[in-house]
Amino acid sequence: MSQAEQVPPGVDPTRPSPARLYDYFLGGTNNLAVDREAAERFRAVVPEIVDATWANRGFHGRAAVWLAHHGIRQFIDIGSGLPTQNNTHEAVRRVAADARVVYVDNDPMVAAHSGPLLAGDGTTTLIMADVREPDSVLGDPDLCRLIDFEEPTGVLMTAVLHFVADEADPW
């Protein structure tokens, strides 16, 4: 963020966000002072958290590319987080230039920062939805515009389910 820490509408600048913490650990700039403060507290307790974050990001990219190498041409990335290095659409398009990707997240900061990244050829979009409401995810008109459920679809949910509380009945 800039020195003035411009906060998009709908973002609470007093509460850390998992997406912004992840961004910070990957060396990104789409985070706030509250996130950096929380991240450093995490790092003090779990020094390997940055390495783990990079390992997680690497796995995500390898999994997406593996799917693309095996013929998958459409992807739903649930809990996508902030745009960062080796995003799903960038990874899979090295294998399949015609791949379509729908990112799904419920963080307004993600929406605010994804627009410029995803503007372009109409084969990638972000929808604001919650993994805990699968009907709203799968029924979203923008998702349905890009994803043909008659064709194989890769669903990526990397490092997201641990954010779903037991009370939300993730099973």
C-alpha positions as CSV (number, residue, x, y, z in Angstrom):
1,M,0.0,0.0,0.0
2,S,1.1,3.6,-0.3
3,Q,2.3,5.6,2.6
4,A,-1.2,6.9,3.0
5,E,-2.4,3.3,3.1
6,Q,-5.4,3.8,0.9
7,V,-8.0,1.3,2.1
8,P,-10.7,0.1,-0.4
9,P,-14.3,0.4,0.5
10,G,-15.5,-2.6,2.6
11,V,-12.0,-3.2,4.1
12,D,-11.6,-2.9,7.9
13,P,-8.1,-1.4,8.3
14,T,-8.1,-2.4,12.0
15,R,-8.2,-6.1,11.5
16,P,-5.6,-8.3,9.8
17,S,-6.7,-10.2,6.8
18,P,-5.5,-13.7,5.8
19,A,-5.1,-12.6,2.2
20,R,-3.0,-9.6,3.1
21,L,-0.9,-11.6,5.5
22,Y,-0.2,-14.1,2.7
23,D,0.6,-11.2,0.4
24,Y,3.1,-9.8,3.0
25,F,4.8,-13.2,3.5
26,L,5.3,-13.4,-0.3
27,G,6.9,-10.0,-0.4
28,G,3.8,-8.2,-1.8
29,T,2.7,-4.7,-1.2
30,N,-1.1,-5.1,-0.9
31,N,-1.1,-5.2,2.9
32,L,-1.7,-2.7,5.7
33,A,0.2,-1.8,8.9
34,V,-2.1,-4.0,10.9
35,D,-1.2,-7.0,8.7
36,R,2.5,-6.4,8.9
37,E,2.3,-6.1,12.6
38,A,0.4,-9.4,12.9
39,A,2.7,-11.1,10.4
40,E,5.8,-10.2,12.4
41,R,4.1,-11.6,15.6
42,F,3.4,-14.8,13.7
43,R,7.0,-14.9,12.4
44,A,8.3,-14.5,16.0
45,V,6.5,-17.7,17.0
46,V,6.8,-19.6,13.7
47,P,10.0,-18.5,12.0
48,E,9.5,-20.8,9.1
49,I,6.1,-19.3,8.1
50,V,7.6,-17.4,5.1
51,D,9.2,-20.6,3.8
52,A,5.9,-22.4,4.3
53,T,4.0,-19.7,2.5
54,W,6.3,-19.9,-0.5
55,A,6.1,-23.8,-0.4
56,N,2.3,-23.5,-0.4
57,R,2.4,-21.1,-3.4
58,G,4.7,-23.4,-5.3
59,F,2.4,-26.3,-4.7
60,H,-0.6,-24.4,-5.9
61,G,1.2,-23.4,-9.2
62,R,2.5,-27.0,-9.7
63,A,-1.0,-28.5,-9.1
64,A,-2.6,-26.1,-11.6
65,V,0.0,-26.7,-14.2
66,W,-0.3,-30.5,-13.7
67,L,-4.0,-30.2,-14.3
68,A,-3.4,-28.2,-17.5
69,H,-0.9,-30.8,-18.7
70,H,-3.6,-33.4,-18.3
71,G,-6.2,-31.5,-20.5
72,I,-8.0,-29.3,-18.0
73,R,-8.8,-26.0,-19.7
74,Q,-11.0,-24.3,-17.1
75,F,-10.3,-23.6,-13.4
76,I,-12.1,-22.4,-10.4
77,D,-9.6,-21.0,-7.8
78,I,-11.6,-20.8,-4.5
79,G,-10.0,-18.6,-1.8
80,S,-7.7,-17.1,-4.4
81,G,-6.5,-14.2,-2.2
82,L,-4.7,-11.2,-3.5
83,P,-3.0,-11.2,-6.9
84,T,0.6,-12.3,-6.4
85,Q,3.3,-14.1,-8.2
86,N,2.5,-17.0,-10.5
87,N,-1.3,-16.6,-10.3
88,T,-3.4,-19.5,-11.5
89,H,-4.1,-18.0,-14.9
90,E,-0.5,-17.1,-15.5
91,A,0.6,-20.7,-14.5
92,V,-1.9,-22.6,-16.6
93,R,-1.5,-20.4,-19.7
94,R,2.1,-21.4,-20.0
95,V,0.6,-24.8,-20.9
96,A,-2.8,-23.9,-22.3
97,A,-3.2,-20.4,-23.8
98,D,-7.0,-20.9,-24.0
99,A,-7.5,-21.7,-20.3
100,R,-10.3,-20.0,-18.5
101,V,-10.0,-19.1,-14.8
102,V,-12.5,-17.9,-12.2
103,Y,-11.1,-16.6,-9.0
104,V,-13.4,-16.8,-5.9
105,D,-12.8,-14.8,-2.8
106,N,-14.9,-13.0,-0.1
107,D,-12.4,-10.3,0.8
108,P,-13.1,-6.8,-0.6
109,M,-9.4,-6.1,-0.7
110,V,-9.0,-8.9,-3.2
111,A,-11.6,-7.4,-5.5
112,A,-10.1,-4.0,-5.3
113,H,-6.6,-5.2,-6.3
114,S,-7.7,-7.9,-8.8
115,G,-9.4,-5.6,-11.3
116,P,-6.3,-4.3,-13.2
117,L,-4.7,-7.8,-13.2
118,L,-7.7,-9.5,-14.6
119,A,-8.9,-6.9,-17.2
120,G,-8.2,-8.1,-20.7
121,D,-9.4,-10.9,-22.9
122,G,-12.4,-12.0,-20.9
123,T,-11.1,-15.5,-20.0
124,T,-10.3,-14.6,-16.4
125,T,-12.6,-13.1,-13.8
126,L,-13.0,-12.7,-10.0
127,I,-16.3,-13.3,-8.3
128,M,-17.0,-12.3,-4.7
129,A,-18.4,-15.3,-3.0
130,D,-17.9,-17.5,0.1
131,V,-16.7,-21.1,0.0
132,R,-19.3,-21.8,2.8
133,E,-22.0,-21.0,0.3
134,P,-21.3,-23.4,-2.6
135,D,-24.6,-22.7,-4.4
136,S,-23.7,-19.0,-4.6
137,V,-20.2,-19.9,-5.9
138,L,-21.3,-22.3,-8.6
139,G,-24.4,-20.4,-9.5
140,D,-22.7,-17.0,-10.0
141,P,-23.5,-15.7,-13.5
142,D,-19.9,-14.6,-14.1
143,L,-18.6,-18.1,-13.2
144,C,-21.2,-19.7,-15.4
145,R,-20.2,-17.5,-18.3
146,L,-16.7,-18.9,-18.2
147,I,-17.1,-22.4,-16.8
148,D,-18.9,-25.1,-18.8
149,F,-19.9,-27.7,-16.2
150,E,-20.2,-30.3,-19.1
151,E,-16.4,-30.1,-19.4
152,P,-13.7,-31.1,-16.9
153,T,-12.9,-28.4,-14.4
154,G,-10.0,-28.0,-12.1
155,V,-11.0,-26.8,-8.6
156,L,-8.2,-25.3,-6.5
157,M,-8.8,-24.7,-2.9
158,T,-5.2,-24.2,-1.6
159,A,-4.9,-23.2,2.0
160,V,-8.5,-22.1,2.5
161,L,-10.5,-24.7,4.4
162,H,-8.7,-24.1,7.7
163,F,-10.4,-20.7,7.7
164,V,-13.8,-22.4,7.8
165,A,-14.8,-22.8,11.5
166,D,-16.2,-26.1,12.7
167,E,-19.4,-24.2,13.6
168,A,-19.9,-23.5,9.8
169,D,-20.1,-27.3,9.2
170,P,-17.4,-27.6,6.5
171,W,-18.2,-31.2,6.1
